[in-house]
Amino acid sequence: MLYMDEHSKTPLYQQIYEQIKVAIQTGEMRVGEKLPATRTLANELCIGRNTVENAYQQLLVEGYVSSKVGSGYVVMD
């Protein structure tokens, strides 16, 4: 479960990105595991879908996840 601190100076997308990155680095999220759909996670966290998409895009750029249209995001090795 992700924790969002709305009073933090750190943007929400970065909070999501950092928590998922740590989960991947520590093995909490394993290679091949799918990330929650952006719409699902946004609804769970009561935030905008673009915020989640920005976090996932940062993970993609840094090579932590891969993406295939229609298949979502998957943790990479």
Secondary structure as GFF3:
##gff-version 3
##sequence-region A 1 77
A	DSSP	alpha_helix	12	25	.	.	.	ID=ss1
A	DSSP	alpha_helix	38	45	.	.	.	ID=ss2
A	DSSP	alpha_helix	49	61	.	.	.	ID=ss3
A	DSSP	beta_strand	65	68	.	.	.	ID=ss4
A	DSSP	beta_strand	72	75	.	.	.	ID=ss5
###
